[in-house]
Amino acid sequence: MERGVKLGRRPVKASVEARKRDLRAEGMEILKIGRTLEIGASVVQRVLAQAEL
């Protein structure tokens, strides 16, 4: 950490988060959202879980 190495997950862009929520509201499945946006299903699940809080 002394060298300025950033730890943790890369942040998800706000525009991508909004698009995920919109697609889910339209009834699209999590795996299909991931394929459409070219991201992992776990990222989609994490963002949707955070949005429900």
ABEGO torsion letter per residue (X at the ends): XAAGBBBEBBBBBAAAAAAAAAAAAAGBBAAAAAAAAGBBAAAAAAAAAAAAX
